[in-house]
Amino acid sequence: MSDEVIFKSNQNAYSKNDGIFQKNGVEIKNAEEPVSETEFKQLIKSEVANFVHQSFDNVVILVGAGASVTNNEFDPDDNGRAKTGVTVAKIAENILKELKDEQYTLGIKKLPVFKLEEISKLSQYKFFEKGTTDNMILTNEILTSEKKLKKEFNLEDLLSNLFAYKKFVKESDKVKVNNTTDAILDIIKKATSYNYDENVFMHRAFLNVVSKLSKSENKINIVTTNYDTLLEEAAESMKATVFDGFSFSQTPQFDNTMFDWNLVKDVSNIKTHELVYKQKVFNLLKIHGSLTWERSESGETIFRKRKGSVKVPIMVFPSSDKYAQSYEEPYFDLFAKFQELLKIPNTLFISTGFSFSDNHISKMILSAIKTNDGLAALITDFNISPEEPNENWNELVKSMHDHYQVAFLRGTMNDNLAEFLGAKPDEN
C-alpha cells in the first residue's frame, strides 16, 4: 500500500493513496467521478497559494543541499568536479572510492593517504553490532565484491572525529593524516563545484516565482547552506541583482551592512517625487561559506573571486563543530542577520532541500516559529512524511498540530516546487 502525502497543514492533508487522490483520508471526487491528476495538482496549488499569498512584508527562504541534487549520481567532468549536486551520503561513497588505493592527486601532487576505513579507525569513528568487535563502517556486497558504506555511516561524524584527532596524532602519522584530511576536503569541494545549467537546474524558475511573493520595496532574503554558486548564476541569467554581503567594487570585499541597502530610482513628477524600487533584487546569505570566498594573506579581509581562482575557499565543512565555527567571521554576521530576519513580523519562511538535521539552524527556526506570531513557515522536501524523522522534524510536525502557522509541501527545487508556488510550466 502506497500513501504519498503531498500537502498538509493543521486544517487539511492531501495525499495520493494507491493512485487514489484524497483529502483528509477521503477520496476527492468531481461530480461523483474521481478527480484527475491535473485537478488534484490544482487543488494543491490553491492550498499553497492561500498559504503564501498573504501580502507578507518579509520573505525568507532557506535553501539546503537537497536543492542542488538532481539524479543524485556523481558524474564528474574532466577535472573530477561534479556536474550536478549529490547528497552527503553520495559524497561519502566517492571518498571511499577515491582513497581506496591509498593515494590521492591534489593539484599536481600524488599524496599518500589512509583508506577511509583506516582513517575512521585511527580517529575512533566506528560503530559496532552488539556483541561483536568488528568495525562496521563497511559492508561487503556479495554480488559485486565491492566494499560499500553502511547506511549508518555519517560523514559529519567522521570529520568531527578527524578534526579532533589531528590535534593528538602521533608524529609518524601526522603527514599522512593531514594528507587524508586535505584529500577528503578536496573531494567535498569538487562535489560542489558544478555550474548552473538551465537544462538541468530549475533555480531560475524558482527565483522568478518567489520574487513576486513580497512587496516591491522589500527584497527577498535567500539563506543557503550550500557552497555552490547556482543561485548567483541563476540570478545573473535572469538579470536579477544579488546583495551577497560584498561591496560593489572591482575586488568585492565582505561588508555585512550591504544587506541593508536597496536599489531605487527617483522619478520626478510635476507635484511630487516618487521612489521606484528595482525588481528582482535578492539578499543572499551563504551561512556556510562559498567556493568563491577567500581570505587575504593577513586574514583581515574576505574577498569574493571567480570560482576557479580561489585556492583556499572559506567553507564550513560538515562536522559537529559547525555550531562553534558559526561564531567566527563571516559566519557570525550572517547567522545574526538570518536570526534578525526570522524575528520580523509578517514574515513568510520557506525551506527547500533542508532536512532539519542541522541543530544549530533548526533550533533557531523552531524558536522563531514559536515566538514570532507573525511568522508562517512552509516546509518543502522530496518526502514530507519520512519513516524515521529526526527530532527537529518531529518538533515541526508538533508545531503544526499545535496550530502554529506551519504547513508541509512535497516538492523539490528541480522538480515541481516552482510550479506549486505559482510558476507556469515553461517559466524556467
N, C-alpha and C positions, 0 to 999 in steps of 0.2 A: 504494500500500500504506500503510495507516494503522496505526501502532503507538503506543498510548497507555499509558505506564507509570503505574500508579495508586499502587503502593506498592513500595518497595524498601528492603532492609536488607542487611547483609553476609551474610545467610542466604537470603533469599527475595526474588524480584521477581515482582509480579503485573502483568499488562498485558492490554489489550484490543487484539487484532490483527485488523483487518478483521472485527470482530464476533465473533471467537473469543476466549474468556477463557482466559488462560494463566498457569501458574505456572512460573517458571524456563524459559520458552520452550516448555513442553509444555502442550497443551490439557488443561484441567481437566474431568474427567467424573465423573458420579454414576451408578453402575450402568450404565456404558457409554454413558450419554446426556450430552450437553454440559450443563454447569450453566447455570441461568438467571441473568439479571442480578441478581435478588434474592439468589440463593445466592452469587454472586460478591461482591456487596457485603457479605454476612455474613462471608465469608472475610476481606475487608479489615478489617472491624470487629474481628474476632478478633485479627488481627495487631496492629492498633493498640492493642487492649485489653491484649495481652500486653506491649506496649512501655511503655505509660503507667501501668498499674495495678500498681505495684510498691511501694506504701506509701512514697512519697517524703516526705522531711522538708521539702523546699523546692521550690516550683514557680515558675518564672519564664517569663513569656510575653511575647514581643516582637511588637507589633502595628505593622505598617508601612502605608504609604499604600494598598497594594492591598486592605486590609481595609475601606476605606470606599468602594471602587469597586463599582458595580452594573453598569449597562449602558455605562459609560464615555461617556456623552453629556452635554455641557454644557447643562443645562436650567435657565436662570436664572429666578428669581422676579421680581416687580415691581421689586425693588431691585437686580437684577443679581447676586444671590447664587445660587450653585449649589444645586440641590435634593438632589443626591447627589454622592458623590465621583467624581473623574475622575483619570486618570493625569497625570503631569507633562507628557508629550507633548501631551495634550489641552489642558492649561493654556497651553502654548506656542502652540498653534494659536489659542486665544482671544486671547492677547496680540497676535498678528499681526493679527487681525481688529479688535481694539479700537483699535489705534494707526494703522491704515491711513489715516485721514482727518487725521492729524497734529494731533489734539486729543483731550483726554480729560476727562470730567467727574468731578472729585473733590470730593465733597460738593456744594456749590452753585456751584463754580467750574469754568469751562472753561479748561483749561490747554493751551498749545501744547506739543506733544511731537514727537519724532522717530518716524518709522516704524521698525518692528523691523529692517528691513534696513539703515536708515541708522544706527541706534544700534549695530548689530552692526559695521558698517564703522568707525565712529568709535572704538569700543573695541577694535578689532583682533581681533574674533571673526569669523573667516572661514576657510573651508577650500576648497581648490581641487581640481579634477580635474587630474591630472598633465598638464603641458604647456599649461594654459590660464591665463588671468589673470582669468576671470570669477568673481565671488563666487558660491558655490554654496549659500548657506543657503536659497535659494528655488528652486522648480522650477515651471514653468508647466504647468498641467493643460490639455491640448489641448481636451478636450470642454467644459469649463466656462469656460475662460479665467481661472480663479481661481488666484491665487498660493497655493501650499501649501508648508509646510515640508518639506524633505527629511528622511528618517528619521534621518539622521546628526546633525541639529540637536540640541544639548544645552542646555537652559535653564540648567542648573547652570553649565556652562562660560561661557555668555554673562554671567550675573550675576557670576561671578568676575572676568571681564574688565572689566565695567562698574564694579564697586566699586573696582577698582584704577585704572581710567581717570579716575574722578571726582576723584582727587587731583591730576591733571595737566591737567584740561580747560582750554582757553583761556577767557578771561573772557567773550568774546562768546557762547559756547555754554553757559556754566555754568547759567543759569536753565533752559534747555530740557532739558539733560541731567538736572538734578535733578528736573524735572517728569516726565520719561520714567521715571526710576528710581522715583519715587513712584507713578506710574501702574502700572508692572509689579508692584510690591509690593502695591498695592491690588487688582489683578486676582487675584493669588495668594490674598489674604485672602478675597475674595468667593468664590473657587473652593473654599474650605474652611470656609465659614460655614453649612453646611447643618445642619438639626436632625434629631434622631432620630425616625424613623417606623417603628413596629413592622411595618408592612405592606411596608416596603422593605428594612430592615436586619435582620440576624439576630444582632445583638450580645448581646441578652438571652439567647437560647438558648445561645450560646457561653459567656457568663459563668456561666449556671446549671450547665452540664456541667463546666466547669473548676473550679468551686468545690468539687467533690466529689473532686478529684484529690489533695488534701493532707489531712494530719491536722487535726482540728478546731482545735487550738491554734495552727496556723500559717496566716497569711494568704497568699492567692495574690498574687504580685507581677506586676503588669502594667506593662510598659515600652512606651512608644509614641513614635514619631517624629512622630505626627500632631498638628496644631494643633486639630483639630475636637473637639467635645465629645460625640461619640457614645457613648463608653464611660461617661462620667459620667451621661449622660441615660438610657442603658440600665440602668445600675446603680440609678438612682433609681426607674425604672419597676418594678423587682423588689424594692424596699425593701432594697437592699443598702447597705452602708456603705463609703465610699471614703476612705482616707487618701491625700491627694494632695500632702502636704508643706506644707499650710497649716493654720493654727490653726483650732480650732472656736470661732469668735467671730463677732460681728456684722459685722466687717470683717476677713475672713481674711487673715493675713499669712504669708509664706513662712517656714517653720521646718522644716528638714530632719530634726530629731530626731523629728518626728511619726511618721515611718515605723517607729520603734522601739516604738511603743505599740500596745496592743490593747484590745479591749472584752471585759470579763469581768464576771461577777456572782458573788457569794458565796452559796452555797446551804448553809444550816445544817442539819445532821442531828444526831441525838442524840449520836453518838460522834465525828463529825469535821466539818471544814469543807471543802467542795468548791468549786473554781472551775469555772464553766461559761463557755465561750467563745462569744461571739455568732457565728452562722453567716453566711456570705456577706459576709465582710469582705475588702476588697482594698486593697493598696498600688497606687497609680497614679503612675508616674514618667513625666512628659511631658518627655523629654530634649531636645526641640527647642522647648519653649515651648508657649504656648497662646493662643487667641483671647481668653481670659478673664483673662489676666495683664497687669498694668500696673505700672510703677514710679511711686513717689511723685515729686513735683517735685524733691525733693532727690536722688533716685536711691538713697537708702539703704534703702528698704523696698519690697518687692514685694507687691502686693495681688492677691487674686482677686476679680473683679467679675462682674456679669452681662454676658453676651456683647455685648449691644447697647450697653452703656455704656462700653466700652473704646475710647479714641481711638487709642492707640499700643500695640498688644499686644506682648508680649515673645515674639518668634519668631526662630528661626534659619532664615533663608531659604536655599533651596538654592543653594549655591555651594561652590567647592573650599576655602574658608577656614572651613568648618564645624568642622573639627578645631581650629583656633585659637579659634573662638568658644566651643567646648565647655569652655574653661578659664575662662570668665567665669561670674559668678554669675547665675542659679542653676544653670546647666548643669553646672558642675564638681561641685557637690554631688550632682546627680542621676546623673551618669556614674560618680562614685565609688561611689555606692550600687549601681548596676547591676553594676559590676565586683565589688563585695563579694558580691553575691547569687550571681554565677556561680562563686564560689570555694567556696561552702558544699558540704560532702559530701552525697551522696544527693539530688541536685538533678535535677529534670526541667525541661528547657528546650524550649519550643515556639515556633516562629516562624510568623507568618501575615501574608501581604501584604508581606513584606520580601524584596527581590530580592538582597540582599547586594552591592549595588553601592556602598554607603557604606563606604569603607575604615575610617574611624575606629570604626565599630561592628562591622564584620565581623571585623577583626583581633582585637578583644577577645573575641569569641565563639569564634573559631578557637583562640585561645590557651587559653581555658577548656576547650574540648573535649580538648585535648592534655595539659593539666596537671592537670585535676581528674578523677581516676579515677572519682569518684562521679557524674559528670555524664552524663545521657542526653539527646540532642538529637533532637527530631522536627521536621524542616524541612518546612513545608507551603506550597504555592503552586499557582496555576492550571495550571502546567506544571513538572513536576519533571525533565524532560529537554529543556531549551532547546537549540535548534540552535546558538546562539552564546553559551554560558555565559561569565560573567565569571570572572576569576581566582579570586575568593573562592569562587564556586560550585564550580569545579573542585577547589579545596582541600577543600571539604566532602565531595565525592564520594570524593576520595582518602582522607580520614579514615575514611569508611565502609568502603572496601576494606581499610584498614589495621587494621580491627577495633576502632576506637573505637566508642562507643555512639551511632551516628548512623543515623537512618532518614529516608526521604523519603515524603511522602504528598501525592497530588494532591487538593487540596481548598481551598476558599476560605471566608472568614468568612460571606459572604452566599449561599452555596450549600449545600454538603454537609459542611463541616468539623465542625460541631457533632454531626451525626448519626454521622459516623465515630468521633467521640470518645465516643459513647455516649448522645447525646440522643435522645429519641423524636421522630418526625417532626412532631408537633404541639406541641412543647415551647416554641416561641418566644412 
